[in-house]
Amino acid sequence: MPSFAGQFVILRRVKLPFLIDTDTASDDAVALIMALRSPQIQVLAITTVAGNVDVHQASRNAIYTAELCDSKVPVFRGAEQPLKRAHVSAAWFHGRDGLGDHGYPPPRRAPERQSAPDAIIDTIESHPGLVMVTLGPLTNVALALQKKPGIAQKVSRCVVMGGAPCCEGNVTPAAEYNIWCDPEAARIVVRSGLPIELVGWHLCRGEAVLNPSDIQQVLSFGTRVAKFAVECNSRAQEAFLEQAREHGISLPDPVAMAVALDASIVTSQSDHFVDVETESELTRGMTVVDRLNVANDERNRDVWASCLAGGHKAKVFWSIDNVRWKQALYATLR
């Protein structure tokens, strides 16, 4: 009869299932590489959504990246536009094709026929306890939740790259792009009961940016994926300098993936009610974090009633170990 220790070793060899929703552009592609090349997880499905680029281009980019990693993970095409708004891309930041306009060849296969929201539902229901990572606008996830609200209870972690909690945004002074693009969807998701872990845009700035020395280190690996990771972010590097006056490559989605793969790189976090602004054009898509826990005060209770009724707080990450984040990236690009 096998020992308990032996059984434990066998259990630990089972790869953790991941489901990734993405609007695949340059930083998303690097995040996908991190997941697809990780020995600890199995990516069950990739779902694509309109965001950085249109959903057809996002699907093409996701499949191209998977093929670069020799992966046959199924890719499911999703929403072509936000729930209630026109789609506004981020081509100015990532290039027209989302990958810096380097003319990458078309992938060899096509997306699956099933829609992304249905694929999200089926994947979660057949793999309860999986980790969901969202790298783009939350339209697909919201559509899936509207159809089957119960899936929220079957996800062990929902790591969301999105928001600018208590800091400036990257598309407006108040908002980060993924949330701004479809704020109605984001509001549905944060109120759904999904175990949200919010990886805000601030975590990819400052010391988290790949500086020129870091970029040279990545290129020195000499692998196809390392070259691609730098090359496809060429336009994004220029745009980040224009936007934030910071030199280097900012990688919000890979930072989120690093947290999903190893939450211990987070050095400061706290749980709070979070809501999303959907009415004001000035603050559209703002992630409003109840950092001082005053939502239930008499002066705020009516405005926060819907969030308070659900009782669902999100984990909000305030800082990460930047050295370990970069080490995690390098490990998957070698």
C-alpha positions as CSV (number, residue, x, y, z in Angstrom):
1,M,0.0,0.0,0.0
2,P,1.6,3.4,-1.0
3,S,2.6,5.7,1.8
4,F,0.8,9.0,2.4
5,A,4.0,10.8,1.5
6,G,4.0,9.0,-1.8
7,Q,0.4,9.9,-2.5
8,F,1.3,13.6,-1.7
9,V,4.1,13.6,-4.2
10,I,1.7,12.2,-6.8
11,L,-0.9,14.9,-6.0
12,R,1.7,17.6,-6.3
13,R,2.6,16.5,-9.8
14,V,-1.0,17.3,-11.0
15,K,-0.8,20.6,-12.9
16,L,-3.0,23.4,-11.7
17,P,-5.7,24.2,-14.4
18,F,-5.8,27.7,-15.8
19,L,-8.3,29.5,-18.0
20,I,-7.1,32.7,-19.6
21,D,-9.2,35.5,-21.2
22,T,-7.3,38.0,-23.3
23,D,-7.4,40.8,-25.8
24,T,-4.1,39.5,-27.1
25,A,-1.6,42.3,-27.9
26,S,2.0,42.6,-27.1
27,D,2.1,42.3,-23.3
28,D,-0.7,39.7,-23.4
29,A,1.4,37.6,-25.7
30,V,4.3,37.6,-23.2
31,A,1.8,36.6,-20.4
32,L,0.6,33.7,-22.5
33,I,4.2,32.6,-23.1
34,M,4.7,32.6,-19.3
35,A,1.6,30.4,-18.8
36,L,2.1,28.0,-21.7
37,R,5.8,27.4,-20.8
38,S,5.2,27.0,-17.1
39,P,5.7,23.4,-15.9
40,Q,3.4,23.9,-12.9
41,I,0.1,24.6,-14.7
42,Q,-2.0,23.4,-17.6
43,V,-3.8,26.1,-19.7
44,L,-7.1,24.5,-20.5
45,A,-8.4,27.2,-22.8
46,I,-7.7,30.7,-24.0
47,T,-10.7,33.0,-24.7
48,T,-10.4,36.2,-26.7
49,V,-12.2,39.5,-26.4
50,A,-12.2,42.8,-28.2
51,G,-10.0,45.3,-26.5
52,N,-6.4,46.2,-27.5
53,V,-7.4,45.0,-31.0
54,D,-10.5,43.6,-32.5
55,V,-11.5,40.1,-31.4
56,H,-10.5,38.5,-34.7
57,Q,-6.9,39.9,-34.5
58,A,-6.8,39.0,-30.8
59,S,-7.7,35.4,-31.7
60,R,-5.0,35.3,-34.4
61,N,-2.4,36.7,-32.0
62,A,-3.3,34.2,-29.3
63,I,-3.0,31.2,-31.7
64,Y,0.2,32.6,-33.1
65,T,1.7,32.9,-29.6
66,A,0.5,29.4,-28.7
67,E,2.1,27.9,-31.8
68,L,5.3,29.7,-30.9
69,C,5.2,27.8,-27.6
70,D,4.4,24.5,-29.5
71,S,1.0,24.5,-27.7
72,K,-2.3,23.2,-29.1
73,V,-4.4,24.9,-26.4
74,P,-7.9,25.6,-27.8
75,V,-8.6,29.3,-28.5
76,F,-12.3,30.5,-28.4
77,R,-13.3,33.8,-30.0
78,G,-15.6,36.0,-27.9
79,A,-17.3,39.4,-27.7
80,E,-16.7,41.8,-30.6
81,Q,-17.6,44.8,-28.6
82,P,-18.3,45.9,-25.0
83,L,-21.7,45.2,-23.5
84,K,-23.2,48.7,-24.0
85,R,-20.5,50.8,-25.8
86,A,-18.6,51.0,-29.1
87,H,-15.3,49.2,-29.1
88,V,-12.3,51.6,-28.8
89,S,-9.0,49.8,-29.5
90,A,-5.5,50.5,-28.1
91,A,-3.8,50.4,-31.5
92,W,-2.0,53.6,-30.8
93,F,-0.1,51.7,-28.0
94,H,0.3,48.2,-29.4
95,G,0.3,48.8,-33.2
96,R,-2.4,48.0,-35.7
97,D,-2.0,44.3,-35.3
98,G,-1.4,44.5,-31.6
99,L,2.1,43.0,-31.9
100,G,4.1,46.1,-33.0
101,D,3.3,45.7,-36.8
102,H,6.2,43.3,-37.6
103,G,4.3,41.3,-40.2
104,Y,4.1,38.0,-38.3
105,P,2.6,35.2,-40.5
106,P,-0.9,34.0,-39.9
107,P,-1.3,31.0,-37.5
108,R,-1.8,27.6,-38.9
109,R,-5.1,26.9,-37.2
110,A,-8.4,28.7,-36.6
111,P,-10.3,29.4,-33.4
112,E,-12.7,26.8,-32.1
113,R,-16.4,27.1,-33.1
114,Q,-17.8,27.5,-29.6
115,S,-18.2,31.0,-28.3
116,A,-15.9,32.3,-25.6
117,P,-18.6,32.8,-23.0
118,D,-19.9,29.3,-23.5
119,A,-16.3,27.9,-23.3
120,I,-15.8,29.8,-20.1
121,I,-18.9,28.2,-18.6
122,D,-18.1,24.7,-19.8
123,T,-14.4,24.9,-18.7
124,I,-15.2,26.1,-15.2
125,E,-18.0,23.5,-14.8
126,S,-15.8,20.7,-15.9
127,H,-12.8,21.8,-13.9
128,P,-14.1,23.3,-10.6
129,G,-11.3,25.0,-8.6
130,L,-9.5,26.3,-11.7
131,V,-7.7,29.6,-11.7
132,M,-9.0,32.3,-14.1
133,V,-6.7,35.0,-15.3
134,T,-8.2,38.0,-17.2
135,L,-5.9,40.1,-19.3
136,G,-8.4,42.3,-21.2
137,P,-11.8,43.9,-20.9
138,L,-14.2,41.7,-18.9
139,T,-17.0,41.4,-21.5
140,N,-16.7,37.6,-22.0
141,V,-16.6,36.9,-18.3
142,A,-19.6,39.2,-17.7
143,L,-21.6,37.4,-20.4
144,A,-20.8,34.0,-18.9
145,L,-21.8,35.2,-15.5
146,Q,-25.1,36.6,-16.8
147,K,-25.8,33.2,-18.3
148,K,-24.6,31.0,-15.4
149,P,-24.1,33.1,-12.2
150,G,-23.2,29.9,-10.3
151,I,-19.8,29.6,-12.0
152,A,-18.4,32.3,-9.7
153,Q,-18.4,29.9,-6.8
154,K,-16.5,27.2,-8.8
155,V,-13.4,29.4,-9.4
156,S,-10.6,29.2,-6.9
157,R,-8.9,32.5,-7.9
158,C,-9.8,35.1,-10.5
159,V,-6.7,37.2,-11.1
160,V,-7.7,40.4,-12.9
161,M,-5.2,42.6,-14.7
162,G,-7.2,45.8,-14.5
163,G,-7.8,49.0,-12.7
164,A,-5.8,51.8,-11.2
165,P,-6.7,51.5,-7.5
166,C,-6.0,54.8,-5.7
167,C,-3.7,56.1,-8.5
168,E,-3.8,57.6,-12.0
169,G,-5.0,55.6,-15.0
170,N,-3.3,54.9,-18.3
171,V,-6.2,55.8,-20.7
172,T,-7.7,58.7,-18.7
173,P,-6.6,60.4,-15.5
174,A,-9.0,58.1,-13.6
175,A,-9.1,54.8,-15.4
176,E,-7.0,51.9,-16.6
177,Y,-7.8,50.7,-20.2
178,N,-9.2,47.2,-19.5
179,I,-11.8,48.5,-17.1
180,W,-12.5,51.7,-19.0
181,C,-13.1,49.8,-22.3
182,D,-16.1,48.0,-20.8
183,P,-17.0,49.4,-17.4
184,E,-20.4,47.8,-17.3
185,A,-18.8,44.3,-17.7
186,A,-16.2,45.1,-15.0
187,R,-19.0,46.1,-12.6
188,I,-20.8,42.8,-13.2
189,V,-17.6,40.9,-12.5
190,V,-16.5,42.7,-9.3
191,R,-20.0,42.2,-7.9
192,S,-20.4,38.6,-9.0
193,G,-18.8,36.8,-6.1
194,L,-15.8,35.7,-8.1
195,P,-12.7,35.6,-5.9
196,I,-11.2,38.7,-7.4
197,E,-7.5,39.5,-7.1
198,L,-6.9,42.9,-8.6
199,V,-3.6,43.5,-10.2
200,G,-3.6,47.2,-11.0
201,W,-1.6,49.1,-13.6
202,H,0.6,50.7,-10.9
203,L,2.3,47.3,-10.4
204,C,4.0,47.4,-13.8
205,R,5.6,50.8,-13.4
206,G,8.8,52.0,-11.8
207,E,11.2,49.2,-10.9
208,A,8.8,46.7,-12.5
209,V,9.5,48.1,-15.9
210,L,12.0,46.2,-18.1
211,N,14.8,48.7,-18.3
212,P,17.3,48.8,-21.2
213,S,19.7,46.5,-19.2
214,D,16.8,44.0,-18.5
215,I,15.9,44.0,-22.2
216,Q,19.5,43.2,-23.2
217,Q,19.5,40.3,-20.7
218,V,16.3,38.9,-22.3
219,L,17.8,39.2,-25.8
220,S,20.9,37.4,-24.5
221,F,18.9,34.2,-23.9
222,G,18.8,33.8,-27.7
223,T,15.5,31.9,-27.8
224,R,12.7,32.5,-30.2
225,V,10.3,33.4,-27.4
226,A,12.8,35.9,-25.9
227,K,13.3,37.7,-29.2
228,F,9.5,37.7,-29.8
229,A,8.8,39.1,-26.3
230,V,11.0,42.1,-26.9
231,E,10.2,42.6,-30.6
232,C,6.4,42.5,-30.4
233,N,6.6,45.2,-27.6
234,S,8.6,47.6,-29.8
235,R,5.7,50.0,-30.4
236,A,4.5,49.6,-26.8
237,Q,7.9,50.6,-25.6
238,E,7.7,53.9,-27.6
239,A,4.2,54.5,-26.5
240,F,5.0,53.9,-22.8
241,L,7.7,56.6,-23.1
242,E,5.2,59.0,-24.6
243,Q,2.6,58.1,-22.0
244,A,4.5,57.8,-18.7
245,R,7.9,59.3,-19.5
246,E,9.5,56.0,-18.4
247,H,12.2,54.2,-20.5
248,G,11.7,50.5,-21.0
249,I,8.9,47.9,-21.6
250,S,6.0,48.0,-19.2
251,L,4.3,44.6,-18.9
252,P,1.0,44.7,-17.0
253,D,-0.3,41.4,-18.2
254,P,2.9,39.4,-17.5
255,V,3.0,41.0,-14.0
256,A,-0.6,39.7,-13.5
257,M,0.4,36.3,-14.8
258,A,3.4,36.2,-12.5
259,V,1.1,36.8,-9.5
260,A,-1.3,34.1,-10.8
261,L,1.6,31.6,-11.0
262,D,3.0,32.6,-7.6
263,A,1.0,34.8,-5.3
264,S,4.0,35.0,-2.9
265,I,5.6,37.7,-5.1
266,V,2.9,40.1,-3.7
267,T,4.4,42.1,-0.8
268,S,1.4,44.2,0.2
269,Q,-2.3,43.4,-0.2
270,S,-5.6,44.1,1.5
271,D,-9.3,43.1,1.1
272,H,-11.8,45.8,0.2
273,F,-15.1,46.4,-1.5
274,V,-14.5,47.6,-5.1
275,D,-16.9,49.2,-7.5
276,V,-16.6,50.6,-11.0
277,E,-17.9,53.9,-12.3
278,T,-20.2,53.5,-15.3
279,E,-22.1,56.8,-15.5
280,S,-19.6,59.7,-15.5
281,E,-17.5,60.3,-18.6
282,L,-14.9,62.1,-16.4
283,T,-14.3,59.0,-14.3
284,R,-15.7,56.3,-16.6
285,G,-14.1,52.9,-15.6
286,M,-12.6,54.2,-12.4
287,T,-11.9,51.4,-9.9
288,V,-13.2,52.8,-6.7
289,V,-11.6,51.0,-3.8
290,D,-13.0,51.3,-0.3
291,R,-9.4,51.4,1.1
292,L,-10.4,53.0,4.5
293,N,-13.4,50.7,4.8
294,V,-15.9,53.5,5.0
295,A,-18.5,52.1,2.5
296,N,-20.8,51.1,5.3
297,D,-20.8,54.5,7.0
298,E,-24.1,56.3,7.1
299,R,-23.0,58.9,4.5
300,N,-21.9,56.2,2.0
301,R,-24.2,53.3,2.6
302,D,-26.9,54.1,0.0
303,V,-24.3,54.6,-2.8
304,W,-22.5,51.3,-1.9
305,A,-25.7,49.3,-1.2
306,S,-25.3,46.9,-4.1
307,C,-21.7,46.0,-3.2
308,L,-22.5,45.8,0.5
309,A,-25.5,43.5,-0.2
310,G,-23.3,41.1,-2.1
311,G,-20.7,41.1,0.6
312,H,-17.9,40.4,-1.9
313,K,-14.6,42.0,-1.2
314,A,-11.7,41.8,-3.6
315,K,-8.0,41.3,-2.8
316,V,-6.3,44.4,-4.0
317,F,-2.5,44.2,-4.5
318,W,-0.5,47.3,-3.6
319,S,3.1,46.1,-4.2
320,I,5.2,43.2,-5.5
321,D,8.7,41.9,-5.3
322,N,10.1,43.4,-8.5
323,V,13.2,41.2,-8.5
324,R,11.2,38.0,-8.2
325,W,8.7,39.2,-10.9
326,K,11.5,39.6,-13.4
327,Q,13.1,36.3,-12.4
328,A,9.8,34.6,-13.1
329,L,9.7,36.2,-16.5
330,Y,13.2,35.3,-17.4
331,A,12.7,31.7,-16.4
332,T,10.0,31.3,-19.0
333,L,11.9,33.0,-21.8
334,R,15.1,31.1,-21.6
